[in-house]
Amino acid sequence: MKVAGLGQSSLDYIAFVDRFPEEDTKAEVTDFTVQGGGPVATALVSLSRLGVKTFFSGRVSDDHAGVEIRRGLKAEGVDVRGLKVQKGGSSQLAFILVNRKTGSRTILWQRPTVSPLSPSEVSPSFIKDKDFLLLDGLMMDSSVRAAKTARAAGVPVMLDAGRVRPGMLELAALSDYIVASEEFARGLKLTPLDALKRLSSLNPRAATVTLGARGSVTWAGGKIFRLSAFKVRAVDTTGAGDVFHGGYVYGLLQGWDIQKTVRFASAFAALKCLRPGGREGIPTLKAVLKFMKSAGARVLAYG
């Protein structure tokens, strides 16, 4: 199994505090970690942990962050030959405050100064021999080019629709699977259920809207079901959505039905939340399957 991903990558500085500080005050950090981040990049790391061969395409600079982003991906077995380096700029950084009591996080991020990949830099060979293509829409022109190349080659495409951006619905219409956040639904000024119906009108094979601790809602085959979340004592929710996307792709690669796929992705993401950062807590396949047998997450409605 081989999965290609094209999108943004980041270096995350994550600080744990007992409470979110008020403006113009000081707060002691109780723990601190630095890990790689980015939607597609972390999803590929999660797939790599599950034994899938993964390939990343994006752009960083030759600064410290860029070096660490590349090093972190390579250490996880992700092929980074498609990760272009533009000298003399700044790679993307994120500063994340995690509430130690709730596991919730607040993200402050700095946009990279390097240019996005151009469509001409999307090589057909990067896509055509893969079993899946994962996109986040953060480099829209190159993402559209990649999706069209994949569609022509018969490679299924999944879109991580985290936020509404210009061109996102066009890209969604080129995708076989769409996994959107509740923030994406708000960006469309729709409820999660209405956003799901809007996405289903684009004729994907399946579409899901994630709802954090409230689970998710999914449309497939003309029917909608809601899955409750697995209950865990979260340490840090950073990267949970990205890991969910990786688990979703893994289930599809296994040929599982959509309910089992979403349930696996939910369990995969829940276990990640037991450890700090977006990547440190990504569990093994054995751990996820064991957790699914012992923990509850059920279909709440189907119709």
C-alpha positions as CSV (number, residue, x, y, z in Angstrom):
1,M,0.0,0.0,0.0
2,K,1.3,3.4,-1.0
3,V,-0.2,6.8,-0.1
4,A,0.9,10.2,-1.5
5,G,0.1,13.5,0.3
6,L,0.5,17.0,-0.8
7,G,0.1,19.9,1.6
8,Q,1.6,22.1,4.3
9,S,4.0,21.1,7.0
10,S,4.9,22.8,10.2
11,L,7.2,22.7,13.2
12,D,5.1,22.8,16.4
13,Y,6.2,24.3,19.7
14,I,3.8,23.0,22.3
15,A,3.5,24.3,25.8
16,F,1.3,23.0,28.6
17,V,-0.3,25.3,31.1
18,D,-2.8,24.8,33.9
19,R,-5.1,27.5,32.5
20,F,-5.2,29.8,29.5
21,P,-3.5,33.0,30.6
22,E,-5.3,36.3,30.6
23,E,-4.0,39.1,28.4
24,D,-0.9,41.0,29.8
25,T,-0.2,38.3,32.5
26,K,2.4,35.5,32.9
27,A,1.7,31.8,33.1
28,E,4.1,29.0,34.1
29,V,4.6,26.3,31.5
30,T,4.3,22.8,33.1
31,D,5.6,20.9,30.2
32,F,7.1,21.6,26.7
33,T,7.7,19.6,23.5
34,V,8.7,20.3,19.9
35,Q,7.2,18.1,17.2
36,G,6.5,18.2,13.5
37,G,3.0,19.1,12.4
38,G,0.7,20.0,9.5
39,P,-2.5,18.2,8.3
40,V,-1.3,16.0,5.5
41,A,2.2,15.6,7.0
42,T,0.9,14.2,10.3
43,A,-1.7,12.0,8.6
44,L,1.1,10.4,6.5
45,V,3.1,9.8,9.7
46,S,0.1,8.1,11.2
47,L,-0.2,5.9,8.1
48,S,3.5,5.1,8.2
49,R,3.1,3.9,11.8
50,L,0.4,1.5,10.5
51,G,2.8,0.0,8.0
52,V,1.8,2.0,4.9
53,K,4.5,3.4,2.5
54,T,4.0,7.2,2.4
55,F,5.2,10.0,0.2
56,F,5.0,13.7,1.0
57,S,5.1,16.7,-1.3
58,G,5.3,20.3,-0.1
59,R,7.8,23.1,0.4
60,V,10.0,24.3,3.3
61,S,13.0,26.6,3.6
62,D,16.5,25.8,4.6
63,D,16.0,27.3,8.1
64,H,16.0,25.4,11.4
65,A,12.3,24.7,11.2
66,G,12.6,23.3,7.6
67,V,15.5,21.1,8.6
68,E,13.6,19.7,11.6
69,I,10.4,19.2,9.5
70,R,12.3,17.1,7.0
71,R,14.2,15.2,9.7
72,G,11.0,14.4,11.6
73,L,9.3,13.0,8.5
74,K,12.3,10.9,7.5
75,A,12.6,9.5,11.0
76,E,9.0,8.2,10.6
77,G,9.7,6.5,7.3
78,V,7.9,9.1,5.1
79,D,9.5,9.6,1.7
80,V,10.4,13.3,1.5
81,R,11.9,13.4,-2.0
82,G,8.9,15.5,-3.0
83,L,9.5,18.0,-0.2
84,K,11.1,21.0,-2.0
85,V,13.5,23.4,-0.3
86,Q,13.5,27.1,-1.0
87,K,16.5,28.8,0.4
88,G,16.6,32.0,2.4
89,G,13.0,31.9,3.7
90,S,11.0,30.8,6.7
91,S,9.2,27.5,7.1
92,Q,5.8,27.4,8.9
93,L,5.8,27.5,12.7
94,A,3.1,27.0,15.2
95,F,2.9,27.9,18.9
96,I,0.4,25.8,20.7
97,L,-0.9,26.3,24.2
98,V,-2.5,23.2,25.7
99,N,-4.8,23.4,28.8
100,R,-3.4,20.6,31.0
101,K,-6.8,20.1,32.7
102,T,-8.9,19.6,29.6
103,G,-6.5,18.7,26.8
104,S,-7.9,21.5,24.6
105,R,-5.4,23.5,22.6
106,T,-5.1,27.0,21.2
107,I,-2.9,27.4,18.1
108,L,-0.9,30.5,17.0
109,W,0.8,30.0,13.7
110,Q,3.1,31.8,11.4
111,R,2.6,31.6,7.7
112,P,5.7,30.4,5.8
113,T,7.5,32.9,3.5
114,V,8.4,30.3,0.9
115,S,6.1,30.1,-2.1
116,P,3.6,27.3,-2.4
117,L,4.2,24.5,-4.9
118,S,3.2,25.5,-8.4
119,P,1.1,23.1,-10.5
120,S,4.1,22.5,-12.7
121,E,5.9,21.0,-9.7
122,V,3.3,18.3,-9.2
123,S,4.8,15.4,-11.0
124,P,2.4,12.8,-12.4
125,S,4.9,10.1,-11.3
126,F,4.4,11.2,-7.7
127,I,0.7,10.2,-7.9
128,K,0.1,7.6,-10.6
129,D,1.5,4.5,-8.9
130,K,-0.1,5.2,-5.5
131,D,-3.1,3.7,-3.9
132,F,-4.4,6.9,-2.5
133,L,-3.8,10.7,-2.6
134,L,-4.4,12.9,0.5
135,L,-4.8,16.7,0.1
136,D,-5.5,19.6,2.6
137,G,-6.1,22.4,0.1
138,L,-3.5,24.6,1.6
139,M,-1.7,25.0,-1.8
140,M,-4.9,25.2,-3.9
141,D,-3.6,25.4,-7.4
142,S,-1.2,22.5,-7.0
143,S,-3.8,20.5,-5.1
144,V,-6.3,20.9,-7.9
145,R,-3.7,19.8,-10.4
146,A,-2.9,16.8,-8.2
147,A,-6.5,15.8,-7.8
148,K,-7.1,16.0,-11.6
149,T,-4.0,13.9,-12.2
150,A,-5.2,11.3,-9.6
151,R,-8.7,11.2,-11.1
152,A,-7.3,10.6,-14.6
153,A,-5.1,7.8,-13.2
154,G,-7.9,6.1,-11.2
155,V,-6.2,7.0,-7.8
156,P,-8.8,7.8,-5.1
157,V,-8.5,11.2,-3.5
158,M,-9.4,12.2,0.1
159,L,-9.7,15.9,1.1
160,D,-9.0,17.1,4.6
161,A,-11.3,20.1,4.6
162,G,-10.2,21.9,7.8
163,R,-11.3,25.4,6.9
164,V,-13.3,27.1,4.0
165,R,-10.7,28.6,1.6
166,P,-11.1,29.9,-1.9
167,G,-11.4,27.0,-4.3
168,M,-12.1,24.4,-1.5
169,L,-15.5,23.3,-2.9
170,E,-14.0,23.0,-6.3
171,L,-11.3,20.7,-4.9
172,A,-14.0,18.8,-2.9
173,A,-15.8,18.1,-6.2
174,L,-12.7,16.4,-7.4
175,S,-12.4,14.3,-4.3
176,D,-13.7,10.8,-3.7
177,Y,-13.8,11.2,0.0
178,I,-14.2,14.4,2.0
179,V,-13.5,14.7,5.7
180,A,-14.4,18.1,7.0
181,S,-14.2,19.8,10.4
182,E,-17.0,21.4,12.3
183,E,-15.1,24.7,11.7
184,F,-15.5,24.0,7.9
185,A,-19.2,23.7,8.4
186,R,-19.3,27.0,10.3
187,G,-17.3,28.6,7.5
188,L,-20.1,27.6,5.1
189,K,-22.6,29.1,7.7
190,L,-24.3,25.7,7.9
191,T,-24.9,23.2,10.7
192,P,-22.7,20.0,10.5
193,L,-25.7,18.0,9.1
194,D,-26.5,20.6,6.5
195,A,-22.8,20.9,5.6
196,L,-22.7,17.2,5.1
197,K,-25.7,17.3,2.8
198,R,-24.0,20.1,0.9
199,L,-20.8,18.0,0.5
200,S,-22.8,15.0,-0.5
201,S,-24.3,17.0,-3.4
202,L,-20.7,17.0,-4.9
203,N,-21.1,13.2,-5.4
204,P,-18.2,11.8,-3.3
205,R,-18.2,8.2,-2.4
206,A,-18.5,9.3,1.3
207,A,-18.3,12.5,3.3
208,T,-17.7,13.0,7.1
209,V,-17.9,16.0,9.3
210,T,-16.0,15.6,12.6
211,L,-17.4,17.0,15.8
212,G,-14.6,16.6,18.3
213,A,-15.7,15.0,21.6
214,R,-19.2,14.7,20.1
215,G,-18.1,12.2,17.4
216,S,-18.8,12.6,13.8
217,V,-21.6,12.4,11.1
218,T,-21.1,10.6,7.8
219,W,-22.9,10.4,4.5
220,A,-22.4,7.4,2.2
221,G,-24.7,5.6,-0.3
222,G,-27.5,8.1,0.3
223,K,-27.6,7.5,4.0
224,I,-26.4,9.3,7.1
225,F,-25.1,7.9,10.3
226,R,-23.7,9.5,13.5
227,L,-20.9,7.9,15.5
228,S,-20.3,8.8,19.1
229,A,-16.7,9.5,20.2
230,F,-14.5,7.1,22.1
231,K,-14.1,8.4,25.6
232,V,-10.6,9.0,26.8
233,R,-9.0,11.3,29.4
234,A,-7.3,13.6,26.8
235,V,-3.9,15.0,27.5
236,D,-3.6,17.0,24.3
237,T,-6.0,17.1,21.3
238,T,-3.3,18.6,19.0
239,G,-3.2,16.6,15.7
240,A,-6.2,14.4,16.5
241,G,-8.0,15.4,13.3
242,D,-4.9,14.7,11.2
243,V,-4.6,11.2,12.8
244,F,-8.3,10.7,12.2
245,H,-7.7,11.3,8.5
246,G,-4.8,8.9,8.4
247,G,-7.0,6.2,10.1
248,Y,-9.8,6.9,7.6
249,V,-7.5,6.3,4.6
250,Y,-6.1,3.2,6.3
251,G,-9.6,1.7,6.7
252,L,-10.5,2.5,3.0
253,L,-7.2,0.8,1.9
254,Q,-8.3,-2.3,3.9
255,G,-11.6,-2.4,2.0
256,W,-13.6,-2.0,5.2
257,D,-17.2,-0.6,5.1
258,I,-17.6,3.0,5.9
259,Q,-18.9,2.5,9.5
260,K,-15.9,0.3,10.4
261,T,-13.6,2.8,8.7
262,V,-14.9,5.8,10.7
263,R,-15.0,3.8,13.9
264,F,-11.3,2.9,13.4
265,A,-10.3,6.5,12.6
266,S,-12.1,7.7,15.7
267,A,-10.4,5.1,18.0
268,F,-7.0,5.9,16.3
269,A,-7.4,9.7,17.0
270,A,-8.7,9.1,20.6
271,L,-5.6,7.1,21.6
272,K,-3.4,9.8,20.1
273,C,-4.9,12.3,22.6
274,L,-3.3,10.4,25.5
275,R,0.1,11.8,24.8
276,P,1.4,15.3,24.1
277,G,1.8,16.7,20.6
278,G,0.4,15.7,17.2
279,R,2.7,12.7,16.7
280,E,4.2,11.3,19.9
281,G,1.0,9.5,20.9
282,I,0.1,8.0,17.5
283,P,-0.7,4.3,18.5
284,T,0.1,1.0,16.9
285,L,-2.4,-1.0,14.9
286,K,-2.5,-3.6,17.6
287,A,-3.3,-1.0,20.3
288,V,-6.1,0.5,18.2
289,L,-7.8,-2.9,17.5
290,K,-7.5,-3.8,21.2
291,F,-9.0,-0.5,22.2
292,M,-11.9,-0.9,19.8
293,K,-12.9,-4.1,21.4
294,S,-12.8,-2.8,25.0
295,A,-14.1,0.8,24.5
296,G,-17.5,2.1,23.4
297,A,-18.3,4.2,20.3
298,R,-21.6,3.4,18.7
299,V,-23.8,4.4,15.8
300,L,-26.4,6.8,17.2
301,A,-28.6,7.1,14.2
302,Y,-29.0,5.8,10.7
303,G,-31.4,6.8,8.0
